[in-house]
Amino acid sequence: MKFIPCIPGQCTEDGTHCEGCGRSHVEISETKGMVKQLVSFARKQDYDNIEDFANFVSKNVVNKFQDPA
């Protein structure tokens, strides 16, 4: 399955899936929750370089996903 981000102005909340991006509302909710936790963590750490933190997290997600172990 390919990830498609929400499309501002086209996403819907009716039914089980968004008509704009096609993702399930459960998936959208869980993704928002993870992002909220990452933002909360970064704020708690008082990072001045949030872009570096976001890039670090992104790179690690990709690496861990591609790791067969």
C-alpha positions, -999 to 999 in steps of 0.1 A, spaced: 0 0 0 13 35 -8 10 62 18 -9 93 6 -10 123 29 -42 141 37 -53 166 11 -64 199 26 -99 207 16 -106 173 1 -104 150 30 -137 138 46 -147 123 80 -177 103 68 -176 65 65 -146 43 72 -122 60 47 -113 95 37 -125 103 2 -96 127 -4 -66 106 5 -82 71 7 -67 62 40 -89 48 68 -99 71 96 -82 48 121 -49 51 102 -52 89 100 -60 91 138 -31 68 147 -7 88 125 -19 121 141 -13 105 175 23 95 167 31 130 153 15 146 184 38 124 206 69 133 186 61 170 189 54 167 226 87 149 231 107 175 211 90 203 230 98 186 263 135 184 252 133 221 242 151 213 209 162 244 190 169 224 159 136 207 152 144 201 116 174 180 126 153 160 150 126 154 123 152 144 98 168 120 124 134 104 131 126 101 94 159 85 85 156 60 114 121 50 104 132 43 69 163 24 81 144 3 106 116 -5 80 142 -17 55 161 -38 81 150 -74 76 155 -83 113 
